[in-house]
C-alpha cells in the first residue's frame, strides 16, 4: 500500500465520522455557506499567478513549520500580491484543519483553495461551509466519472475546480467544465519531482485551459523555467513555509519575479 492509498483509506473513515458529528444540514446552515465566492481563474490572470500555500507538514518532508499562525502567513501572502491561498485541511498526514480556513476567511479578500483529498460529496458541502472558493480534485484517487460529477456539484455550490494530474493516463479525467488544471511536479506515489514531465503534460492540454504548476518548485530557476513553458499559475508552499517567516520569504521571492 503506497502513501496515497493510506491517505484515502484514512479519509474514508474520517468522512464517515464527520457525517455522524456534523449532519449535512448543519453545514448548509453554517456562517459561510451563503457567501458569494471569489474566482481563482480571474485572480490568477490579474496578480502574481502564485497560489501561496499554508502547510505545516507533509508525508515526504515531515514537520515543515508548525509554530506560525495561518492568519499571519496568509495576510502577508495577500499583501504581497498572491493570486490565491491554498490551505491544507487534512489533519493526519498534513497537520491541517478546517479551523485554518475558518479563522482567516473574514480577514482576506482573495480566493482560498481547500486542499484535501476530495472523495465524497459531503466534503464539498464542508468546503462551502468553511468559506473556500476552490476545491482540488486529484485524478489519482478519482475516476473520470467522479471528476465530472464532483465538478458539477462544485459549480452548483459556487466553487471552482482545480483538477490535479500527473500522468498521461490522467488526462482522461479532464472535461470541458473544469476551471483549471494543475500538474503536480511531484508524483504522489513515490514523491519524485520531474519538471520536464510536467511540461510534456501541459503541452497536451487544451489551449484555452489555465494551467497551474504544483509542488516541487524549490528555486527561482524552477519558477522561471515553468513560466517560460507557459504555465499560468504556480502553487507553492514548502518553499515559503520552511522559513521562520513565510511572509517575508514570499515578499523576497515576489520582488524577484516580473509581475
Secondary structure, 3 states (H helix, E strand, C coil): CCHHHHHHHHHHHHHHHHHHHCCHHHHHCCCCCCCCCCCHHHHHCCCCCEEEEECCEECCCEECCCCCCHHHHHHHHHHCCCCEEEEECCCCCCCCCHHHHHCCHHHCCCEEEEECCCCCHHHHHHHHHHCCCEEEEEHHHCCHHHHHHHHHHHHHCCCEEEEEECCCHHHHHCCCCCCEEEEECECCCCCCECHHHHHHHHCCCCCCCEEEEECCCCCHHHHHHHHHCCCCEEEECHHHHCCCCHHHHHHHHHHCCCC
